């Protein structure tokens, strides 16, 4: 396989201080020919190279070693400042439309090509990473996702991946199948008007969170992002495009096989255009510098970019470290909890999270059977007996969506033991007779309205040919609300029975 084409770059040459040759010196492992440096000044560096013969020989020609290193540092800084930023389009070399589609989640890098490995299809990514390791990439403002005139006011960008790609076959599957990075975020809400170019829809919302509480939230995306300073010379600002390349193409896609975004939203973009999610990791750029002695005795400084987790455990926490940042605005996008975020979004529209009056949580209720809209497969007579015997309350519930309000949610509570001669399941379905089944003697009945108000029933009529509750009612006889299995001769056309666990 041919190597990926080299980028069209002009790489700045290292800055040299000429020194005498150090040929003939014995190679002592403790006398390395390069050292990592943080502060680039003679005062900071001289203690690091003290007693190192490689550097000593290089500094011999100079009256002041400290001044010589200071000058080397100044030249190195000028060379970095003088170099032009590399256009972001040089990274893929496949055109601005490809770049836009990639960050929206719609190229062959995102969707995969069956039978073509990632190494072949996207081998340019690691080659680009090496070429730009010490070079500044230009911010891709030509892509709508990163337009820092109409967007990016929070100076924060993010990627949210929901798919994973098999690196050998190119096939794409859910992120939960990925063997690299695991999901870390719930997707809460998509505001379609925030990124119409990505979703091709100009208005509307999609709510992804269906959990009733935080414990029920399910991580279904991996989100990571970064922020940058208002200072143009700060490393976070100067190398923000490099950081974008790292989290999206190099680390996200190439190293960890992460691809597709949330439908209706960009895969990567400034946070103002991204979906509302519960969490995002945080990454920041750091610049590593080394002072080295070449084989010809010359000293030079080179630098490279690395990307490390932020000191804080989340994107919002890292953003909050700068008191001037609008943390409240970012917290509406990286929200901490989808339950809270969705509730806050629905409240101004007059909606409130909750269950319909007819909802029966199977954690507390065992389904017996249902018909019509509330259909549920009927359990056997033996399973019914076991479920009723294990019930902590001996309560059977009937929910009927097609009944009148007083009979929509009614409860039968057994207060005497069920004799072996009484088939309780058949009684409920087809024959609500008074044999071993008398109100206030063998059982109690009550109903609940949509607000949870309980009404105890005072009257019952019985029948050997009609099911529960025949003509029982809160105060007097109520007709045509009984159950019939199979469906027929009843107003309870959409109903279900449950046993309380």
C-alpha positions in Angstrom: 0.0 0.0 0.0 1.3 3.4 -0.9 1.8 5.9 1.9 -0.8 8.6 2.2 0.1 11.7 0.3 2.1 14.2 2.4 0.4 17.4 3.3 1.2 20.6 1.4 3.0 22.1 4.3 5.9 24.4 4.9 7.5 23.2 8.1 9.6 25.7 10.0 13.2 24.7 10.4 14.7 24.3 13.9 16.6 27.4 15.2 20.3 26.6 15.7 23.1 28.0 17.9 26.4 26.9 16.3 28.8 25.1 18.6 31.9 23.0 18.3 31.8 19.4 17.5 31.3 16.9 20.3 32.6 13.9 18.4 34.6 11.5 20.5 32.6 12.0 23.7 31.6 8.8 25.5 27.9 8.1 25.5 26.9 8.2 29.2 23.2 7.3 29.7 22.8 10.0 32.3 24.1 12.5 29.7 21.2 12.6 27.2 21.5 14.7 24.1 18.0 16.2 24.7 16.0 17.4 27.6 12.4 18.3 28.1 11.9 22.0 28.9 8.9 24.0 30.3 10.0 27.6 30.6 12.3 28.6 27.7 14.9 30.8 29.3 18.6 30.4 30.0 17.9 30.7 33.7 15.4 27.8 33.7 17.4 25.6 31.3 21.0 25.8 32.5 20.3 23.7 35.7 18.8 21.0 33.5 21.9 20.6 31.4 24.5 21.2 34.1 27.4 18.8 33.9 26.1 17.4 30.6 29.1 17.3 28.3 27.0 17.3 25.1 25.5 20.7 25.9 28.8 22.0 27.5 30.7 21.5 24.3 28.0 23.3 22.3 28.1 26.3 24.7 31.9 26.6 24.7 32.1 29.4 22.0 29.8 31.7 23.9 30.8 34.2 26.5 27.5 33.9 28.4 25.7 30.4 28.1 22.6 31.9 29.7 22.4 34.7 27.1 23.1 32.2 24.3 20.1 30.1 25.4 17.9 33.2 25.8 18.7 34.1 22.2 17.9 30.5 21.1 14.5 30.7 22.9 13.7 34.1 21.3 14.5 32.8 17.8 12.4 29.7 18.4 9.5 31.9 19.6 9.8 34.1 16.6 9.8 31.1 14.2 6.6 29.9 15.7 4.9 33.3 15.6 6.0 33.8 12.0 4.7 30.6 10.6 1.3 30.7 8.9 -1.6 28.5 10.1 -2.2 25.5 7.9 -5.7 25.5 6.2 -7.9 22.9 7.9 -8.9 21.7 4.4 -5.4 20.3 3.9 -6.1 17.7 6.6 -8.5 15.7 4.5 -7.7 17.1 1.1 -11.1 16.1 -0.1 -12.8 19.5 -0.3 -14.9 21.7 1.9 -18.1 19.8 1.2 -16.5 16.6 2.5 -15.3 18.4 5.6 -18.8 19.8 6.3 -20.4 16.4 5.7 -17.9 14.7 8.0 -18.7 16.9 10.9 -22.4 16.4 10.2 -21.8 12.7 10.3 -22.5 11.8 6.6 -19.3 10.7 4.8 -17.7 7.3 4.1 -15.5 8.0 7.2 -18.7 8.1 9.3 -20.8 5.5 7.5 -18.0 3.1 6.5 -17.4 1.2 3.3 -18.0 -2.5 3.5 -14.9 -4.5 2.9 -12.6 -1.4 3.1 -10.6 -1.0 6.3 -10.2 2.2 8.1 -6.4 2.2 7.6 -6.9 2.2 3.8 -9.9 4.6 3.8 -8.6 7.1 6.3 -4.9 6.5 6.4 -4.4 10.2 5.8 -5.4 11.0 9.4 -2.3 9.7 11.2 -0.1 11.2 8.5 -1.8 14.6 9.0 -1.4 14.3 12.8 2.3 13.8 12.4 2.7 16.7 10.0 0.8 19.2 12.1 2.2 18.0 15.5 4.0 21.3 15.9 2.1 23.5 13.4 -1.0 25.6 14.0 -4.2 24.6 12.1 -6.5 27.3 10.9 -10.0 27.3 12.5 -12.5 25.9 9.9 -14.9 28.8 10.0 -15.8 27.9 6.4 -17.9 25.1 7.9 -21.3 26.2 9.3 -20.7 24.1 12.4 -17.7 26.3 13.4 -18.8 29.7 12.1 -17.4 31.9 14.9 -19.3 35.0 13.6 -22.9 33.7 14.1 -22.0 30.9 16.5 -19.3 29.8 18.9 -20.0 32.7 21.3 -19.4 30.4 24.2 -15.9 29.6 22.8 -16.6 25.8 23.2 -16.9 23.0 20.7 -18.0 19.4 21.2 -18.3 16.1 19.4 -21.1 13.6 20.3 -20.7 10.1 18.8 -23.4 7.5 18.7 -21.9 4.9 16.4 -18.8 2.7 16.2 -17.0 1.4 13.1 -15.3 -2.0 12.8 -11.8 -1.0 11.8 -11.2 -4.0 9.6 -14.5 -4.4 7.8 -15.8 -0.8 7.8 -19.2 -1.8 9.1 -20.9 0.5 11.6 -22.9 -0.5 14.6 -24.2 1.1 17.9 -21.6 2.7 20.1 -22.4 0.1 22.9 -20.7 -2.5 20.7 -17.4 -0.5 20.6 -14.4 -2.0 22.3 -12.6 1.3 22.8 -14.2 4.3 24.5 -17.5 3.6 26.3 -20.5 5.9 26.1 -20.5 8.6 28.8 -23.6 10.7 28.1 -27.3 10.6 27.6 -28.9 12.5 24.7 -31.7 14.8 26.1 -33.0 17.0 23.4 -32.4 18.1 19.8 -33.4 21.7 19.0 -33.7 21.3 15.2 -33.6 25.0 14.6 -30.0 25.3 16.0 -28.4 23.3 13.1 -30.8 23.2 10.2 -27.9 22.5 7.8 -27.2 19.2 9.6 -30.8 18.0 10.2 -32.3 19.6 7.0 -35.2 20.7 9.2 -35.7 24.4 10.3 -37.8 24.0 13.4 -39.0 21.5 16.0 -37.6 19.5 18.9 -36.8 15.8 19.5 -36.8 14.5 23.1 -34.6 11.5 23.6 -34.9 11.1 27.4 -37.7 8.8 28.5 -36.4 8.1 32.1 -38.5 9.2 35.0 -35.5 9.6 37.3 -31.7 10.0 37.1 -31.2 6.3 37.9 -33.1 5.3 34.8 -31.0 7.4 32.4 -29.1 5.3 29.9 -25.8 6.4 28.4 -26.1 6.2 24.6 -23.4 8.6 23.3 -19.8 9.6 23.9 -19.4 13.3 24.1 -16.1 15.2 24.5 -15.2 18.9 23.9 -12.9 21.8 24.6 -13.0 25.5 25.3 -10.6 28.3 24.4 -9.6 31.6 25.8 -10.5 35.1 24.7 -6.7 35.7 24.4 -5.7 35.0 20.8 -2.2 34.1 21.9 -3.3 31.6 24.5 -2.4 28.0 23.6 -6.1 26.9 23.9 -7.1 29.6 21.3 -4.1 29.3 18.9 -4.4 25.5 18.7 -8.2 25.1 18.9 -8.4 23.7 15.4 -5.7 21.2 16.3 -7.8 20.2 19.3 -10.8 19.8 17.1 -8.9 17.6 14.7 -7.7 15.5 17.7 -11.1 14.8 19.3 -12.9 14.3 16.1 -10.6 12.6 13.5 -7.5 11.4 15.3 -8.7 10.2 18.7 -12.4 9.8 18.1 -12.5 8.2 14.7 -9.0 6.8 14.0 -7.9 5.7 17.5 -11.3 4.7 18.9 -13.6 3.9 15.9 -16.2 6.5 16.9 -18.3 7.9 14.0 -22.0 8.9 13.7 -23.7 11.7 15.5 -27.2 12.2 16.9 -29.9 12.3 14.1 -30.9 15.9 13.5 -27.7 17.4 15.0 -24.1 17.8 13.9 -21.6 15.1 15.0 -19.2 17.9 15.9 -19.8 21.6 16.2 -19.8 24.7 18.4 -22.0 23.8 21.4 -24.7 26.3 20.4 -25.5 24.0 17.5 -25.2 20.7 19.4 -27.8 18.5 21.1 -28.5 18.9 24.8 -26.7 16.1 26.6 -26.0 15.1 30.2 -22.2 15.1 30.1 -19.1 15.8 28.1 -15.5 15.0 28.8 -12.9 17.8 28.4 -9.6 17.9 26.5 -7.0 20.6 26.4 -3.8 21.1 24.3 -0.4 21.2 25.9 2.8 22.1 24.1 5.9 20.0 24.7 9.3 21.4 24.0 12.7 19.8 23.9 16.2 21.2 23.8 18.5 18.9 21.8 22.1 18.7 20.5 22.4 17.5 16.9 25.1 15.2 15.6 26.9 18.3 14.3 27.0 19.9 17.8 24.3 22.4 17.1 21.7 23.0 19.8 18.0 23.4 18.7 14.6 23.5 20.2 11.6 21.6 18.8 8.0 21.5 19.9 5.0 19.3 19.5 1.3 19.3 20.6 -0.2 16.8 23.0 -3.8 16.6 24.2 -4.6 15.7 27.7 -7.8 15.5 29.9 -8.7 18.8 31.6 -7.9 19.0 35.3 -11.7 19.0 36.0 -13.8 15.9 35.4 -16.2 17.5 32.9 -16.4 20.2 30.1 -18.7 22.3 32.3 -16.4 22.2 35.3 -13.4 23.1 33.2 -15.3 26.0 31.6 -16.4 27.2 35.1 -12.7 27.6 36.1 -12.7 30.9 34.2 -15.1 33.2 36.2 -15.7 35.3 33.1 -17.4 32.4 31.2 -21.1 32.1 30.9 -21.4 28.8 32.8 -25.2 29.0 33.0 -25.5 29.0 29.2 -23.2 26.0 28.8 -25.0 24.1 31.5 -28.2 24.4 29.4 -26.4 22.3 26.7 -24.3 20.0 28.8 -27.0 19.7 31.5 -25.9 17.1 34.0 -29.2 15.2 33.9 -31.6 14.7 31.0 -34.5 14.3 33.4 -33.9 17.8 34.8 -33.1 19.3 31.3 -36.2 17.9 29.7 -38.5 18.9 32.6 -37.1 22.5 32.4 -37.6 22.6 28.7 -41.2 21.3 28.8 -42.4 23.5 31.8 -42.8 26.8 29.8 -44.9 24.9 27.3 -47.3 23.7 29.9 -46.1 20.1 30.0 -45.1 18.2 33.1 -43.4 14.8 33.2 -45.6 12.0 34.6 -47.6 8.9 33.8 -51.0 8.6 32.2 -53.7 7.6 34.7 -53.9 4.2 33.1 -50.1 3.4 33.4 -49.3 0.3 35.4 -45.6 -0.1 36.3 -44.7 -3.8 35.9 -42.2 -3.3 38.8 -45.3 -3.1 41.0 -48.0 -4.8 38.9 -48.2 -8.2 37.3 -50.1 -8.1 34.0 -52.9 -10.7 33.8 -54.3 -10.0 30.4 -55.8 -7.2 28.3 -57.9 -6.5 25.2 -58.1 -3.8 22.6 -55.7 -0.9 22.9 -54.4 -2.3 26.2 -53.9 -5.8 24.9 -51.6 -8.1 26.9 -51.2 -11.9 26.5 -53.3 -13.6 29.1 -51.5 -15.6 31.7 -52.5 -19.2 32.6 -54.8 -20.0 35.5 -51.8 -21.5 37.5 -49.7 -18.4 36.9 -52.6 -16.3 38.0 -53.0 -18.3 41.3 -49.2 -18.1 42.0 -49.2 -14.3 41.3 -52.2 -13.7 43.5 -50.9 -15.9 46.3 -47.6 -14.0 46.3 -49.3 -10.6 46.3 -48.5 -8.5 49.3 -51.9 -6.8 49.2 -54.3 -9.2 47.5 -55.4 -6.4 45.2 -56.5 -6.8 41.6 -56.7 -3.8 39.4 -58.7 -3.2 36.2 -57.9 -0.3 33.9 -60.4 0.5 31.2 -59.7 3.3 28.8 -63.2 3.0 27.1 -65.2 3.1 30.3 -67.0 6.0 32.0 -64.8 8.0 34.5 -66.0 6.2 37.6 -65.0 2.8 36.1 -61.7 3.7 34.4 -59.4 2.6 37.2 -61.0 0.2 39.8 -59.6 -2.1 42.4 -60.8 -5.4 43.9 -59.2 -6.2 47.3 -59.8 -9.7 48.7 -60.3 -9.8 52.4 -61.2 -13.5 52.9 -59.2 -16.5 51.6 -60.1 -17.6 48.1 -61.6 -21.1 48.4 -60.4 -23.8 46.0 -63.9 -23.9 44.5 -63.6 -20.3 43.3 -61.9 -19.7 40.0 -61.0 -16.1 40.6 -59.6 -15.5 37.1 -62.8 -16.8 35.4 -64.9 -14.8 37.8 -63.2 -11.6 36.7 -63.4 -12.4 33.0 -66.9 -14.0 32.7 -68.9 -14.6 35.9 -68.9 -12.0 38.6 -71.3 -13.9 40.9 -71.9 -13.6 44.6 -70.8 -17.1 45.5 -68.0 -16.7 48.0 -67.8 -13.1 46.6 -69.8 -10.5 48.5 -68.9 -6.9 48.8 -67.8 -5.8 52.3 -67.7 -9.5 53.3 -65.3 -11.2 50.9 -63.9 -8.2 49.2 -63.7 -4.4 49.1 -63.8 -2.2 46.0 -62.6 1.3 45.3 -61.6 3.5 42.4 -59.1 6.2 41.7 -59.5 9.3 39.6 -56.7 10.9 37.5 -55.6 12.9 40.5 -55.3 9.8 42.7 -58.5 10.5 44.7 -59.8 7.2 46.2 -63.5 6.4 46.3 -64.8 3.4 48.2 -67.7 1.6 46.6 -70.9 0.9 48.4 -73.0 -1.1 45.9 -72.8 -4.3 43.9 -75.1 -6.3 41.6 -73.8 -9.8 40.5 -74.1 -12.0 37.5 -73.1 -15.5 36.5 -72.9 -14.5 32.8 -71.0 -11.2 32.9 -67.5 -10.4 34.1 -66.1 -7.9 36.7 -67.5 -5.6 38.0 -71.0 -6.3 36.4 -73.2 -3.5 37.8 -71.2 -2.5 40.9 -70.7 1.2 41.5 -69.6 3.8 44.0 -73.1 4.4 45.3 -75.6 2.5 43.1 -75.9 0.2 40.2 -73.9 1.2 37.0 -74.6 -0.7 33.8 -72.6 -1.7 30.7 -69.1 -1.3 32.3 -68.4 -5.0 32.8 -65.7 -7.2 31.3 -66.2 -9.9 28.7 -63.6 -12.4 27.4 -63.4 -12.7 24.5 -64.3 -9.2 23.6 -68.1 -8.7 23.2 -71.2 -7.5 24.9 -69.2 -5.0 26.9 -68.2 -1.3 27.0 -64.8 -2.3 28.4 -63.4 -2.6 24.9 -59.9 -1.4 25.9 -59.0 -2.8 29.3 -56.4 -4.8 31.2 -56.2 -6.7 34.6 -53.2 -6.5 36.9 -52.3 -8.1 40.3 -50.4 -5.9 42.7 -47.1 -7.5 43.7 
